[in-house]
Structure formats: structure tokens, C-alpha cells
């Protein structure tokens, strides 16, 4: 099992898109028992989508470009 975890505040970028849009995790939710992430574009906060956390941590689809901020 993967040790990667999706956390609020992380920023991901689509693989194969070095200058493309980046997405910040705003929330995590369980939909039908499957963990999902609500992500928002860092360029346009009106652009929101929900992805399975499995897809988001899959290196074939997205890559982590910024870790979540440390808890204070």
C-alpha cells in the first residue's frame, strides 16, 4: 500500500504539462467510501474539480509540486 497521502494545501500539476495549470487541494472527502480530493486551480479559483485521491497521487497523472504547509 502506498504511503502517499493527499493533504489540504498540497499543489499538484498534470504530468506532461511543465507550464500547465496547477491545482491546490482545498478539501478531502469520502464519496461512497472512496477518498477524493476537491482541488481548485491556482490561477482561477472558480475552476474546481473532484478527483479520487488514488488518481491524484498516481505519478502517471499528477505530480506533487508543493507540499502542504506545516501545522502551526
C-alpha positions as YAML, in Angstrom:
chain: A
units: angstrom
residues:
- id: 1
  name: UNK
  ca: [0.00, 0.00, 0.00]
- id: 2
  name: UNK
  ca: [1.25, 3.47, -0.85]
- id: 3
  name: UNK
  ca: [2.45, 5.76, 1.93]
- id: 4
  name: UNK
  ca: [1.49, 8.86, -0.07]
- id: 5
  name: UNK
  ca: [-1.35, 10.89, 1.39]
- id: 6
  name: UNK
  ca: [-3.32, 13.73, -0.08]
- id: 7
  name: UNK
  ca: [-3.41, 16.70, 2.30]
- id: 8
  name: UNK
  ca: [-5.14, 20.06, 2.19]
- id: 9
  name: UNK
  ca: [-2.76, 22.70, 0.86]
- id: 10
  name: UNK
  ca: [-0.74, 20.43, -1.42]
- id: 11
  name: UNK
  ca: [-0.29, 21.62, -5.02]
- id: 12
  name: UNK
  ca: [-0.28, 19.21, -7.97]
- id: 13
  name: UNK
  ca: [0.40, 19.62, -11.67]
- id: 14
  name: UNK
  ca: [-0.75, 17.44, -14.54]
- id: 15
  name: UNK
  ca: [2.04, 15.15, -15.77]
- id: 16
  name: UNK
  ca: [3.42, 16.19, -19.14]
- id: 17
  name: UNK
  ca: [2.46, 19.82, -18.57]
- id: 18
  name: UNK
  ca: [5.55, 21.66, -17.31]
- id: 19
  name: UNK
  ca: [3.95, 25.09, -17.74]
- id: 20
  name: UNK
  ca: [0.37, 23.99, -17.29]
- id: 21
  name: UNK
  ca: [-2.16, 24.73, -14.62]
- id: 22
  name: UNK
  ca: [-1.51, 23.75, -11.03]
- id: 23
  name: UNK
  ca: [-4.17, 22.61, -8.58]
- id: 24
  name: UNK
  ca: [-4.37, 23.16, -4.80]
- id: 25
  name: UNK
  ca: [-6.14, 20.64, -2.57]
- id: 26
  name: UNK
  ca: [-8.93, 22.52, -0.76]
- id: 27
  name: UNK
  ca: [-10.59, 19.57, 0.99]
- id: 28
  name: UNK
  ca: [-10.70, 15.80, 1.18]
- id: 29
  name: UNK
  ca: [-13.98, 13.90, 1.26]
- id: 30
  name: UNK
  ca: [-15.21, 10.32, 1.16]
- id: 31
  name: UNK
  ca: [-17.62, 9.60, -1.67]
- id: 32
  name: UNK
  ca: [-19.16, 6.14, -1.47]
- id: 33
  name: UNK
  ca: [-16.31, 5.09, 0.82]
- id: 34
  name: UNK
  ca: [-13.61, 6.22, -1.62]
- id: 35
  name: UNK
  ca: [-11.30, 9.10, -0.64]
- id: 36
  name: UNK
  ca: [-11.47, 12.07, -3.01]
- id: 37
  name: UNK
  ca: [-9.84, 15.49, -3.14]
- id: 38
  name: UNK
  ca: [-11.55, 18.75, -4.05]
- id: 39
  name: UNK
  ca: [-8.98, 20.74, -5.97]
- id: 40
  name: UNK
  ca: [-9.03, 24.31, -7.21]
- id: 41
  name: UNK
  ca: [-6.92, 25.92, -9.92]
- id: 42
  name: UNK
  ca: [-4.20, 28.18, -8.54]
- id: 43
  name: UNK
  ca: [-4.89, 30.52, -11.49]
- id: 44
  name: UNK
  ca: [-8.69, 30.62, -11.37]
- id: 45
  name: UNK
  ca: [-10.37, 29.70, -8.09]
- id: 46
  name: UNK
  ca: [-13.65, 29.31, -9.95]
- id: 47
  name: UNK
  ca: [-12.21, 26.23, -11.67]
- id: 48
  name: UNK
  ca: [-12.85, 23.37, -9.24]
- id: 49
  name: UNK
  ca: [-12.90, 19.62, -9.67]
- id: 50
  name: UNK
  ca: [-13.11, 16.50, -7.55]
- id: 51
  name: UNK
  ca: [-10.72, 13.61, -8.16]
- id: 52
  name: UNK
  ca: [-10.12, 10.29, -6.49]
- id: 53
  name: UNK
  ca: [-7.07, 10.55, -4.22]
- id: 54
  name: UNK
  ca: [-5.75, 7.44, -5.99]
- id: 55
  name: UNK
  ca: [-5.65, 9.34, -9.28]
- id: 56
  name: UNK
  ca: [-4.11, 12.43, -7.70]
- id: 57
  name: UNK
  ca: [-1.16, 10.50, -6.20]
- id: 58
  name: UNK
  ca: [-0.65, 8.39, -9.35]
- id: 59
  name: UNK
  ca: [2.64, 9.59, -10.87]
- id: 60
  name: UNK
  ca: [1.28, 8.79, -14.33]
- id: 61
  name: UNK
  ca: [-1.37, 11.52, -13.96]
- id: 62
  name: UNK
  ca: [-0.24, 14.19, -11.47]
- id: 63
  name: UNK
  ca: [2.92, 15.23, -9.68]
- id: 64
  name: UNK
  ca: [3.26, 16.98, -6.35]
- id: 65
  name: UNK
  ca: [4.89, 20.39, -6.82]
- id: 66
  name: UNK
  ca: [4.30, 21.92, -3.39]
- id: 67
  name: UNK
  ca: [3.84, 20.24, -0.03]
- id: 68
  name: UNK
  ca: [1.11, 21.18, 2.41]
- id: 69
  name: UNK
  ca: [2.03, 24.00, 4.80]
- id: 70
  name: UNK
  ca: [3.36, 22.80, 8.15]
- id: 71
  name: UNK
  ca: [0.89, 22.92, 11.03]
- id: 72
  name: UNK
  ca: [1.49, 25.81, 13.40]
...
